[in-house]
Amino acid sequence: MAQTYEFYIERAGESAKAAKEAVLQNVRERELRSEQHWLGLAERTRAGKIAREKADAARMAKREAEAALRN
């Protein structure tokens, strides 16, 4: 299963909720750390997708330019 931005954001939300509901300080801190890690993974996933889209667009433009030169 591919992990998506939405998946990571959902997990971050679950961790934030668990932190709010936590009675013990150490559990609250653990859940807040978990939330930050999930948000970091979400951001990395989003940034990777943007980078792939830019690279794909650049490759497509290069192919089109090469095809135009051949014709």
C-alpha positions as CSV (number, residue, x, y, z in Angstrom):
1,M,0.0,0.0,0.0
2,A,1.4,3.3,-1.0
3,Q,1.4,5.9,1.7
4,T,-0.2,9.1,0.7
5,Y,-0.3,12.7,1.9
6,E,-3.8,12.1,3.2
7,F,-2.8,9.0,5.0
8,Y,-0.1,10.8,6.9
9,I,-2.4,13.8,7.7
10,E,-5.0,11.4,9.1
11,R,-2.4,9.8,11.3
12,A,-1.2,13.2,12.5
13,G,-4.8,14.1,13.4
14,E,-5.2,10.8,15.3
15,S,-2.0,11.6,17.3
16,A,-3.1,15.1,18.0
17,K,-6.5,13.8,19.3
18,A,-4.7,11.2,21.4
19,A,-2.5,13.9,22.9
20,K,-5.5,16.0,23.8
21,E,-7.1,13.1,25.5
22,A,-4.0,11.9,27.3
23,V,-4.0,12.0,31.1
24,L,-0.3,11.3,31.6
25,Q,2.3,13.9,30.6
26,N,4.6,11.4,29.0
27,V,1.8,9.9,26.8
28,R,0.8,13.5,25.7
29,E,4.5,14.3,24.8
30,R,4.8,11.0,22.9
31,E,1.7,11.6,20.9
32,L,2.8,15.2,20.1
33,R,6.1,13.9,18.9
34,S,4.2,11.3,16.8
35,E,2.1,14.0,15.3
36,Q,5.1,16.0,14.3
37,H,6.7,13.0,12.7
38,W,3.5,12.2,10.7
39,L,3.3,15.8,9.6
40,G,7.0,15.6,8.5
41,L,6.2,12.5,6.5
42,A,3.2,14.2,4.9
43,E,5.4,17.2,3.9
44,R,8.1,15.0,2.4
45,T,5.5,13.1,0.4
46,R,4.0,16.3,-0.9
47,A,7.4,17.7,-1.8
48,G,8.3,14.5,-3.5
49,K,5.1,14.5,-5.6
50,I,5.8,18.1,-6.6
51,A,9.4,17.3,-7.6
52,R,8.2,14.3,-9.7
53,E,5.6,16.4,-11.4
54,K,8.3,19.1,-12.3
55,A,10.7,16.4,-13.5
56,D,7.9,14.8,-15.6
57,A,7.0,18.1,-17.2
58,A,10.7,18.9,-18.0
59,R,11.1,15.4,-19.6
60,M,8.0,16.0,-21.6
61,A,9.1,19.4,-22.8
62,K,12.5,18.0,-23.8
63,R,10.9,15.2,-25.8
64,E,8.6,17.6,-27.5
65,A,11.5,19.9,-28.4
66,E,13.5,17.0,-29.8
67,A,10.5,15.8,-31.8
68,A,10.0,19.3,-33.2
69,L,13.7,19.4,-34.3
70,R,13.3,16.1,-36.1
71,N,10.3,17.2,-38.1
